[in-house]
Amino acid sequence: MVERTFSDDEQNLIILIYATTDGRFYHRKERALPSFSGPDRDTTASITATKKQLGVVSDPDRRDRYAKEATRMASEHEPDDPM
């Protein structure tokens, strides 16, 4: 996970961004705030996504930021660590 923000236009919606460690690809996941409770609803440090689920990070600054954060998260957390 490289970013977690609250939606500006929808109440109780959290946007999670996961990225590859090179920062070239990302996956956006939206979750309703109430869905964060319960044992099977942990937000984890990492997810598995298919190529079809990935978007391309075209902005070089964002790509660099995502790469740094994804690399940091990977070095400090196991993929299934709850965040």
Phi, psi and omega in degrees: 000133181243347183201142175220119182224161174268141179292138178283328187257353179229128178287148176062028178243126179249135179254123179250133176243125174249146180219157174287158184292345174269356177076003185281335184229151180221162174226128180257132180231131178250135180225138173286138182308316179298339182283357180279352180266152180107150186292334182265009186242023180298142169269122186256165181296331184218158173225166172255126180230147176278164178303325180295335182272356184262142173254160180267134176269106185269335181282121183300322179293317178294319178302316180295316180297315179296319180298314180297315182289319178296320178293317178298313180298318181295327181280336184259344186224150168283152183305326183262013175296131176289142181252000000 
